[in-house]
Amino acid sequence: MKYLKVLLVYFTFNCLVHLPFLNIPPSGSHVWRQCNTLGMTRNFAEESMNIFAPRIDRRNETNGITGSHFPLFEWQLAGVYKITGEHYIVARLYSALIFSIAMMGIYTLLMQLGVGLKLAFAGGLGLLSIPQLYYDSINAMPDIYALGLALLSAVFFIKDSKDRRVKYWILAVVMAILGGLIKFQFLV
């Protein structure tokens, strides 16, 4: 299977299993985190797209610029908001796409390890069978982005160990660093 075709199948499946939830506001055990993420996203879209100056809503007497994880998730979603407007379904579809890329990371990793097409494909789908990941896969939280980057980093490290090409090593390191900046636990 071509990688784009597999990604499309993963994305479609992810959207279908979450269909009843795609257009609802943030909810669940991490509602506070989702609201913070979406607030920062909205502030990027409405105020400044400076990725190094993320703004929160609770500003008090400040300009709202805050210390934060690296807000790549929020910044990219803000770019999408500039095109589509701010809608819950847009944020959830964006999260589903990011998670589908993480599913591709597992698929590619398993393919590189030689497990075969069917098992690799099932491995990607298997991520949705983990309750926490099923929940996170459509919620506005950067954890899934960090997970996807960590998996893709592993893919490129394996490619580098086989092919010894500096571009794979660079991609692996950059993805590991970005994943770690987004969510430190994924760097570890």
C-alpha positions as CSV (number, residue, x, y, z in Angstrom):
1,M,0.0,0.0,0.0
2,K,1.2,3.5,-0.7
3,Y,1.8,5.6,2.4
4,L,-0.7,8.3,1.4
5,K,-3.4,5.7,0.8
6,V,-2.8,4.1,4.2
7,L,-2.9,7.6,5.9
8,L,-6.2,8.3,4.2
9,V,-7.6,5.0,5.4
10,Y,-6.4,5.7,9.0
11,F,-7.8,9.2,8.9
12,T,-11.2,8.1,7.5
13,F,-11.4,5.3,10.1
14,N,-10.4,7.6,12.9
15,C,-13.1,10.1,11.9
16,L,-15.8,7.3,11.5
17,V,-15.2,5.9,15.0
18,H,-15.4,9.4,16.4
19,L,-18.3,10.7,14.2
20,P,-20.7,11.4,17.1
21,F,-18.0,13.5,18.9
22,L,-16.6,15.6,16.0
23,N,-18.6,18.7,16.5
24,I,-18.9,19.0,20.3
25,P,-17.1,21.5,22.5
26,P,-14.2,20.3,24.7
27,S,-15.3,17.8,27.3
28,G,-13.9,15.0,29.4
29,S,-11.3,14.6,32.0
30,H,-8.8,17.0,30.4
31,V,-11.3,19.7,29.5
32,W,-9.1,22.4,31.2
33,R,-6.2,21.4,29.0
34,Q,-8.2,21.4,25.8
35,C,-9.6,24.8,26.7
36,N,-6.1,26.2,27.3
37,T,-4.9,24.8,24.0
38,L,-7.9,26.2,22.1
39,G,-7.6,29.5,23.8
40,M,-3.9,29.8,22.9
41,T,-4.8,28.7,19.3
42,R,-7.5,31.4,19.1
43,N,-5.1,34.0,20.4
44,F,-2.5,33.1,17.8
45,A,-5.2,33.4,15.1
46,E,-6.7,36.7,16.3
47,E,-3.7,38.5,17.7
48,S,-0.3,37.4,16.5
49,M,1.1,34.4,14.8
50,N,4.4,34.8,16.5
51,I,5.1,31.2,17.7
52,F,7.5,32.5,20.3
53,A,4.9,34.7,22.0
54,P,2.0,32.3,22.9
55,R,-0.8,34.1,24.8
56,I,-3.2,32.8,27.3
57,D,-6.7,34.1,28.1
58,R,-6.1,34.7,31.9
59,R,-4.1,37.9,31.5
60,N,-4.8,39.9,34.5
61,E,-2.6,43.0,34.2
62,T,-0.2,41.4,31.6
63,N,-0.1,41.1,27.9
64,G,-0.9,37.3,28.3
65,I,2.4,36.1,26.9
66,T,3.3,33.0,28.8
67,G,6.0,30.4,29.2
68,S,4.8,27.3,27.5
69,H,5.7,24.0,25.8
70,F,6.7,24.7,22.2
71,P,3.2,25.5,20.8
72,L,3.6,24.0,17.3
73,F,0.2,22.3,17.6
74,E,-1.6,25.5,18.5
75,W,0.3,27.6,16.0
76,Q,-0.5,25.3,13.1
77,L,-4.1,25.0,14.1
78,A,-4.3,28.8,14.3
79,G,-3.1,28.8,10.7
80,V,-6.0,26.5,9.8
81,Y,-8.4,28.7,11.7
82,K,-7.3,31.7,9.6
83,I,-8.7,29.8,6.6
84,T,-11.7,28.0,8.0
85,G,-12.7,30.0,11.0
86,E,-12.8,28.7,14.6
87,H,-15.0,25.7,14.8
88,Y,-14.9,22.6,17.1
89,I,-15.0,20.3,14.2
90,V,-12.0,21.9,12.6
91,A,-9.9,21.4,15.8
92,R,-11.1,17.8,16.2
93,L,-10.4,17.0,12.5
94,Y,-6.9,18.6,12.9
95,S,-6.3,16.4,15.9
96,A,-7.6,13.3,14.0
97,L,-5.2,14.1,11.2
98,I,-2.2,14.5,13.6
99,F,-3.2,11.2,15.3
100,S,-3.5,9.5,11.9
101,I,0.1,10.5,11.2
102,A,1.1,8.9,14.5
103,M,-0.8,5.7,13.3
104,M,1.4,6.0,10.1
105,G,4.4,6.1,12.4
106,I,3.5,2.8,14.0
107,Y,2.7,1.3,10.5
108,T,6.0,2.5,9.0
109,L,8.0,1.4,12.1
110,L,6.5,-2.1,11.9
111,M,7.0,-2.3,8.1
112,Q,10.7,-1.5,8.7
113,L,10.9,-4.2,11.3
114,G,9.6,-6.6,8.7
115,V,6.4,-7.7,10.3
116,G,4.4,-7.7,7.0
117,L,1.8,-5.4,5.6
118,K,-1.3,-6.8,7.4
119,L,0.3,-6.8,10.8
120,A,1.8,-3.4,10.3
121,F,-1.6,-2.0,9.2
122,A,-3.3,-3.6,12.2
123,G,-0.6,-2.1,14.4
124,G,-1.5,1.4,13.3
125,L,-5.2,0.7,13.9
126,G,-4.3,-0.8,17.2
127,L,-3.4,2.7,18.6
128,L,-7.1,3.5,18.6
129,S,-7.8,0.4,20.8
130,I,-5.9,2.1,23.7
131,P,-8.6,4.0,25.6
132,Q,-6.4,7.0,26.4
133,L,-5.2,7.3,22.8
134,Y,-8.8,6.9,21.5
135,Y,-9.8,9.8,23.8
136,D,-6.8,11.9,22.9
137,S,-7.0,11.3,19.2
138,I,-9.6,14.0,18.5
139,N,-9.0,16.3,21.5
140,A,-7.1,19.5,21.3
141,M,-4.0,18.5,23.2
142,P,-0.4,18.5,21.9
143,D,0.3,15.1,23.4
144,I,-0.7,13.3,20.2
145,Y,1.6,15.6,18.2
146,A,4.5,14.7,20.4
147,L,3.7,11.0,20.2
148,G,3.6,11.2,16.4
149,L,6.9,13.0,16.2
150,A,8.5,10.5,18.6
151,L,7.3,7.6,16.5
152,L,8.5,9.2,13.2
153,S,11.8,9.9,14.9
154,A,12.1,6.2,15.6
155,V,11.3,5.4,12.0
156,F,14.1,7.7,10.8
157,F,16.6,6.4,13.3
158,I,15.9,2.9,12.0
159,K,16.2,4.1,8.4
160,D,19.5,5.7,9.3
161,S,20.8,2.5,10.9
162,K,20.1,0.6,7.7
163,D,21.0,3.2,5.1
164,R,23.5,5.4,6.9
165,R,22.3,8.6,5.2
166,V,22.8,11.8,7.1
167,K,19.4,13.1,6.1
168,Y,17.6,10.3,8.1
169,W,19.7,11.0,11.1
170,I,18.9,14.8,10.9
171,L,15.2,14.1,10.4
172,A,15.2,11.7,13.4
173,V,17.0,14.2,15.7
174,V,14.8,17.1,14.6
175,M,11.6,15.1,15.2
176,A,12.8,13.9,18.5
177,I,13.7,17.5,19.6
178,L,10.4,18.9,18.4
179,G,8.5,16.1,20.1
180,G,10.4,16.8,23.3
181,L,9.8,20.5,23.1
182,I,6.1,19.9,22.6
183,K,5.8,17.4,25.5
184,F,9.0,16.6,27.4
185,Q,8.0,13.1,28.3
186,F,8.2,12.1,24.6
187,L,11.8,13.1,24.4
188,V,12.6,10.8,27.3
